[in-house]
Amino acid sequence: MTTDADPPDVLPGEGPGDDDEVLTIGEAMIHRDRVDLEAGMSPVPRATIAIILACAAVFARQAMVGGLDDVERVVETGALQRDAVLDGEWWRLVSGAFLHGDGVHLIGNMVMLYILGMACEHAFGLGRYLFLYTAAGIAGNALAMAASDVPTVGASGAIFGLVGATIGMAFVRRRDLELRDARLGLVLAGWSAFMLITGLMTPFVSNSAHLGGLVAGLALGAVLRPVILDPGRVSARPAVGRVLLALSLVVLAASFAAFLPHLQ
């Protein structure tokens, strides 16, 4: 209980006459304890840049060998195709995410990959991030393959996984993380709508892949603990990050070893 002489149970500068909402001391302490998602974020996310360079290099080679317009040639260069996967070419679940239908498809995906990858790589750390991206890409392609036998290419399934991971992380960790830039939600919504429309209008692009990646990302974003919640430590569970990194690298290396000869 307070008397007229007692100070109010709010922080200085946050009384009824101020622009900000009134916060109790307890609420303000919770707010101050949140980790700023953008604090310390590098503009040069290593894994994300490596994926972008890989997609660009694959696209350049794809264009050189005529693997952009002709359906048969697209499949020959490594596109996701149900019958081929069922015949044992499992690596197409990965390679399809590194091929693209045209330059606009590539550039649109890579811009969003940079934006979302920068945030997710910073939040989850290298191992968890690479696993998240790889798993979401495979999940998206698996659903696309189950839904249709039309050849599919593009990284958007994996990128939708980053969208889902961002949403899942923000919801589950809403008491721990502070998202200062409200424009992030607009970017996610705008790009998602654009890609869903693209999936309806563009050959080789599958909305089933988008949905599969999104759902996988939501699940992983909710389960994986962001490393930024443990300041001063590489990770709360460093062994988990190392195992996920190793697993991702093995899958990617094996897939590319089988995939690259098809770009000759």
N, C-alpha and C positions, 0 to 999 in steps of 0.2 A: 504494500500500500504506500502511496506517496502523499505528502502534504503539499501545501502551497510552496513551502520552502525547498522541497525536494526537487532535484533535477528530473526532467522527463526521461523516460526509458527509451530514448532515441538518440542517435548519434548527432553531434553538433553539425549544423549545416543541412540537416535532413528533417527539419520541422515542417509544420503545416504550411508555412509561408514560402517554402522552397519549391522549385520546379520539379524536383525528383519526388518519387513516392516516399511516404513515411516508412522507415524501416526500424524495427526494434533492434536492439544491440545484437540479440541472437541471430536474427535474420541477416543483419549486415555481416556478421562474422562468417556465416555460411556462404554469403555472396563472395566475401573476400577470399575464402578458402578455395573457390573454384579455380581450376586451371584454365588459363586463356589458351584456346586452341591455336591461335595465331602467333603466340609468343615464341620466338626462336625458330619460326618456320623458315626453312631454307628455300630460296628461289631456284635452287639447282638440285632438285631431288634426284639422287643418283639412279635409283632403279627405274623411276619414271622416265628419265631422259634415255636410259638404255633401251627401254621398251619402245619409245618413240623412234629412236634411231633404227632399231630393228625393223619396225613397221615400214619406215621410209625406205630402207635398203631393200626389203622384200618387195615393196611396191615398184621400185625402180627396176628390179630384175623381172618382176611380173610383167611390166610394160614392155620390156625388151624382148621377151619371149612370146608376146602376143596373148598374155593371159588376162586380158581385161574385158573383152567383149564377147568372144566366142565361148559358149557354154561348155563345150567339150574341153577346150583349152583351159578354162578356169578350173574345171575338175582335175585335169591333168596336173596343174600346178599346185594342187593341195587343198582345194576348197572342201568344206564339209559336205559330205554326200553320204546318205544313209547306206546304200548298198556297199560302197567302198569300205565304210567303217565296219559293217557287219562281215565283210570279207577279211577282216583282220587289220585294216589300216587305221588303228585306233588313234594314231598320231594326228589324224585330221581334226579331232576334237580340239587340238591345240593350234595346228597350222591355220585353220580357218580364221582364227582370231588375229592373224598377222597379215592376211590378204585383204584387199579392199577392191570395191567395184570401180571406183574412179577417183580422180584427184579431190573432188569436193567431199566425197565420202571419207577419204583419208584425212584431209585437213580438219574437217569438222570433228572427227573422232579424236585426233591428236590434240586439238586445242582443249577439249574437255578432259582428256586424259591428263594433260599437264595441270589444269586447275584442280581437278579432284585428286590426282595422284600426289600433288604437292601436299595437300591437306592430309590425305590418308597415310602417306609414307611417313610424314612427320608424327602423326598421332599414334600409329601402330608400330613403327619401327620397320626396318628393312625386311626381316624374316616373315613377320606376320603379314606385312603388306604384299610381298611377292606371292605368298601363299594365297592370300585373299584374291588377288587379281587372277592368278592362274586357276584357282578353284571356281571362281565365278564365271570365267570364260568357258571352262569345261562344262559347267552346269548349264550355262546358256546354250551352248552348242548341243548338248545332250537333249535338251527339251526341243530345240529346233529340229533335230534329227528325228525325234519321236513324232513331232507334229507334221512333218512334211519331208518328202524325198527330193525337194528342190534344192540344188546346190546353194550353200550359204557362205558368205565371207564377211569379215569385219570384226573390229575390236569392241563394238558397241555392247555386246553381251557382257564382256569383262568390265567395261566402263559403267554399265548399269549396276554391276556388282559394287563398284565404288560408291555409286549413288545410294544403293541400299545400305552399304556399310556406314556411310555418313549418317543416314537417318537412324539406323539401328543404334549406333554409338551415341548419337545425340539424345535419343530417347532414354536408353538404359542408363546412361551416365549424366543425365540432365542435372543432377545435384552436384556433380563433380566437375563438369566442363562448362566453360563460358564461351558462347559463340557470339562474338561482338558484331560481325558483319551480317546484317540481315539480308544482304543481297545474295548470299549463298543459296538461300532457299529459292529465290527467283531464278538464279542460274540453273539450279537443279530442275525446277519445274519447266523452265523454258526449253532447256536442251532435251529433257525427257519427252515433252510434247512434240518437238521437232523430229526426234528420232522415231517416235511412234508413227508420225505421218510419213516419214521416209520409208519406214518398214512396209507401209501400205502401197507405196508408189514406186519403189526402186527394186529392180531385180537383184537377187543374191542377198537381200537384207531381210532378216526375219524378226518379227515382233515376238515370236516364241523365244528366241535367243535373248531378247531384251528382258522378258518376263523371268526366264530361268536365272539369268544373271542377277536381276534385282532381288529375287527371293533368296538366292544363295548369299548375296551381300548383306541383306537384312539379318539373316541368321548369324553369319560370321561377325558382323559388326556388333551384334548384341552379345556374343559370347567372348570374343577376343578382348582382352584387357588392353587399353591403350597404354603404351609405355610412358606417355607424357604425364600420366597420373602418379608416377613414381620419380619425382625430381631427384637428381643426384645419383641415380642408378641407371645403368643401361637398360634394365628391365626388371620387373618384379619377378619374372620367371625366365631368366636368360636362356635356360636349356630349351624351353618351348620355342623361342624365337630361332635358335640355331637349328633345331630339328625341322621346323617348318621351312626355313631357308634351304636346308639341304634337300628336303623332299621336293621343293619347288624346282630347284636347279636340276635335279635328276630328271624330273618329268620334262622340263623344257629342253634339256640337252638331248635326251632320247628322242623327243619329238622332232627337233631340228635335224638330228642325224638322219632320220628317215625322210624328212620333208625336203631338205635342200636339194637332193638329187633330182627332184621333180621340177625344179626351177631351171634346169639346164636346157 
